[in-house]
Structure formats: structure tokens, C-alpha cells
Amino acid sequence: MGHVVDFKHVSTQGLESSPVTDALAGLRANESRYYKTKYAHDFTVVPADAAPEVLERVTRILAEERDIAIGSRPLEVSDFEVDGLHMSYVFYESGLAVNVMYSIDPAGKRAVGFKLSDGMDVPEELESKFKFARQKSKLAGTIRGSYFVIKGEY
């Protein structure tokens, strides 16, 4: 059983081993606030080893679409459906958050998003492949993000 991420009282639970613990907790809380505000959905996370199928799905899409293998240890995952979208998240020890947005409708949007916690360097495996835009967040400081469109079927 996972825990609902509280965006009013940000907790570092499950993220303590990250060198950017507070920023990663803020990033996770920022995602939670988004889903609660936009969809009235409680953003729930579980330890990565408790839901290996979620990690395997995200890992497979990264590998097959862009030949990317994330070197950091996965800490937590989230997987849910909301408003016709299947969403999968992986929060990594380095401070990286990867999300897969996959429309249930074959004609819908499908993409992978990367968000970097405040204070972390761009991971080597993403450095030469993506440019990152900056976004300010009250919960997470400065978030740098990028994405790519998924072309295959998963």
C-alpha cells in the first residue's frame, strides 16, 4: 500500500537517500498538487521495488524509444489512470522524475516527460539528447523539464 503525497505539508518520506531530498520531495508534491487541482486525484506513490511492473514499463519505453537507460536508483513509482490518460511516474535518487503520459485513446497524446529537481545536474544519459526549460514552483523551487513524443505502441 502506498501513501498519498501531501502537498500542503511536504514530506521527504521515501526519498531520504537522495542528495537533493528536499527538492525532490518538493517536485513530488508539485506533481501531487497538479493532479489534485486539475483532476481531484490523490497522487499516491509506492516504493519502486513494490511495483516492478511500473518501473519495467517506463524503462522499456525509454530504451525502445530513445535508447535511454537511467543510471540512478529508482526510489518510488506511481501508476494511475485519470481523464483518459494512463500515467506512470518514477522518482529517482538523483532527483530526476520521469513520467509517461499515455492516452488510452489511440489517437490521443503520448509522451515521456523529464523533470530535474532543483540543485541536481542534468544526468549524463540525458545531457546531449534534450534541452531543459525552467519553471518556477513554490513547492519545488526551479524545475527544469523536457519531453519527447512516444511513437510506438505500449
N, C-alpha and C positions, 0 to 999 in steps of 0.2 A: 504494500500500500504506500502510495506516495504522499507528498504533502503539498497543499495549496500554497503557492508563493504569495506572501503578504507584501503588497507594495506600499502599505502605509507604515509598516514597521519592518524595514528591510533587515533580513536575517542572512548571515553567511553560512547557515546550516548546509552541510554537504559540499561546501566549496572551500573549506579551511586550508586545503593543501595548495591552493593557487597562490602564486606570488602577487597577484592583483585581486585578492579575495574581496575586498570591499567594492572595487569597481565591477567585478564580475557579478557580485550579489546585486548591485545597482542595475546592471544590464538585465539580469534575470527579472528583477522587479519591474523594470521598464516594460518588458515583454508582457508580464502579468497584467500590468495596468492597461496596456493596449487592448488585450483580449477581453478584459472585464468591462472596459468602457465601450468598446465597439460592438462586442457580441454578447455581453453578460455571461461570459465563460470564465470559470475558475481555472487558472493556469496551474496545472499540477505537474510536479517533477518526481522522478524516482531515480535511485542510483543507477548508473549505466549498466552495471552487471545484473540488475534486476529485470532488465528489458533488453536482452541482447538482440532481439529481432529489430528493434528500432535503430540501434547502432549499426547493425548489419545493413539495413536498408539505406541509411544515409551514406555509409561507407561505400556501398555498391554504386549508388548514383554518382558520387564524387569520382570514383575510379573510372566508371564506364563513360561518363560524360566529358570529363576533363583530365583524366589521368592524375587525379589528386589523391594523395594519401596523407591524412593529418597525422603529424608526428606526436602531438601532445596526447596525454592520457585523458580519456573521456570520464567526466565526473557524474553528470546527470543527463537524463533524457526526458523528453515529453512527447507524447503522441496523442492526437485527438482529431476529431472532425468538427468543423464549425462552418456554417453557411456554405455548404457545398465544397469545402476545402478539406483535404487531409493534410494536417500539419505535423511535422516531425522536427524536434529540436535536439541538438546535442550541445552541452556546455562542457568545454574542455578546460583542463587545469591551467593552460597557458593564458586563459582569459578570452579565448575565441568562442563564439557561439555560432553554430551553423543551423540554419533552418531550411527545410524542404517544404515548399508550398506546392501541393499537387491537387489540381482541380479534379473532382470526381467526374465532372462532365468532360468528355474527351476534347471538346472544343475550348475548354477553359484554360486559364493561365497555369503554368507550371514553371517553377523557378527554384533556385538554390540561393539563399542569402547568407552572407558572412557579416558578422559584427565583431569588432575588436573592442575589448574593454579599455577604458582609459588607462594609460600607462604601459600598455603592452606594445611590443614591437610587432610589425607585420610578420606573420610566420613565413619562414623560408619557402615553404611549399606554395604560398600564395603571392609572394612578393613580385615576381616577374609576370604574373598572369592577370593581375587585377589592379585597378586604381580604386582608391577608397575615398568616398565622400565623407565629410564631417557633419555630425548632427549633435546639437546640444540637448542634454537631458537633465532635468532636476534630480533624477534618481541616479543616473549613471555618469554624470559629467559629460565628457566629449566621447561620443560613439563614432567610430569610423566604420563605414559599411560599404559593401559591394554585392553584386549578384550576377548570376547568369541564368539564361532561359534553358530549361530542360527540353531536349529534343526527342529523347527516347521514350519508351513506354515502360513504366514500372508498376 
